[in-house]
Structure formats: C-alpha cells, structure tokens
Amino acid sequence: MQWGLDNAKPPMMAPLDSAPSRPEIERAIAALKNASAPGHDGIRAAQLKNSPTAIDAMEKIVSRCWELQRVPESWNDIDLIGIPK
C-alpha cells in the first residue's frame, strides 16, 4: 500500500456534452465583480448584470461558440497595466 492511494479515483465531473444553459450563463454573470475593469468592448460587469438584452446576447454568443468549437481571437487578448507603488 502506497499512502492509501491504491483505490483513489478522480473526482466525478459532469460531461461537457451540451452548451451552457441560460441559468449557467446567468450565474456566471452574477459572479462577476462589479468593480472590475471593462474589457476591450468597454462593457462593465454591472452593465451585463442589469441588462436582460445583454444576457440574451451572451447566451446566443456562447451557444454559437459551443457549436463552432471556437472563440473569437480577441477573447485571448489581455492588457496588463503595472501600477507602481
């Protein structure tokens, strides 16, 4: 016996066989921090949280990305700005 890991099993996870549902998207948006900086699109988390139209759009975008198995290249971009102390 090695450290009792002989019978260890990996954690069970739900299979990723379908696009995220609207409630999953709503939970993800609700979990965003209001004080976070906007992305390249200029949209702040608080704007997403308070706009049913934005949630509808996000649902369509996420579903389409799921179907195509691709995300826009710009989603991989990030700007880091160092703030000296």
Stockholm file with secondary structure:
# STOCKHOLM 1.0

chainA/1-85         MQWGLDNAKPPMMAPLDSAPSRPEIERAIAALKNASAPGHDGIRAAQLKNSPTAIDAMEKIVSRCWELQRVPESWNDIDLIGIPK
#=GR chainA/1-85 SS CCTTCTTCCCCCCCCCCSCCCHHHHHHHHHTSCTTSCCCTTCCCHHHHHTCHHHHHHHHHHHHHHHHHTCCCGGGGCCCCCCCCC
#=GC SS_cons        CCTTCTTCCCCCCCCCCSCCCHHHHHHHHHTSCTTSCCCTTCCCHHHHHTCHHHHHHHHHHHHHHHHHTCCCGGGGCCCCCCCCC
//
